[in-house]
Amino acid sequence: MDKPTGNTQYLAASFAGCLAALGLLLAATAVSLVSGSGQEPFETVSNPVAYADGLTQAEDGLRAILFIDSLFIIAYLTAICFAIAAFERKCPPAAWFGGLGMIAVAILDALENATLAQSLDITVLGAPLTLQHITWQASVSAMKWQVAALSLFAITFTLPCNTLVERILVWGMRLGLPLAVPLFIMDAFGLREVAPLGLGLAMLGGFALLAVVARSHSAKN
């Protein structure tokens, strides 16, 4: 059985990042439910006219969600990268791969948000959105999700896997996004419509469990 690992300060930062990420995810979900809008419908290729109409109808809620998501980038980088730093001794190569991967995810996420905000601005001006612009948006979103799934899979090899909670976290990270992401991006088996629910539950569960693990190991040090 592994000895308690992890720098206490890193674990405390990871715990705080997890709480912030959970709060922001719940806030974005609340805005989405109240406004009836969300990012996911605009992360795939669709007819430019229908896409622009959807943006116009979702503008207020979507701008609020993009603001929350921009803060969420900081929160999940803090939660995950400090967890990697705390547990990296278990598997340094996986820690480096996962850490660099999460930085790439954050860059793609910020680019995705900026592009979607620009799409909103274009529709407000009354200018047409081209299929090329929408395809670029969808490509950035697809790469973000796929790099996230791969990075989180690698990170699991740095995490402790002794207690029941730790095992659920590790296997949830290995299966959650890696299964939900292809369903969303590829529309595999016609399940694109339900895939965002899987993505959301995977993130909520992952941050909640990581918070428990970080808190637990911080108390042991």
ABEGO torsion letter per residue (X at the ends): XBBBBEBAAAAAAAAAAAAAAAAAAAAAAAAAAAAGBBAAAAABBBBAAAAAAAAAAAAAAAAAAAAAAAAAAAAAAAAAAAAAAAAAAABAAAAAAAAAAAAAAAAAAAAAAAAAAAAAAAAAAGBBBBAAAAAAAAAAAAAAAAAAAAAAAAAAAABBBABAAAAAAAAAAAABAAAAAAAAAAGBGGAAAAAAAAAAAAAAAAAAAAAAAAAAAAAAX
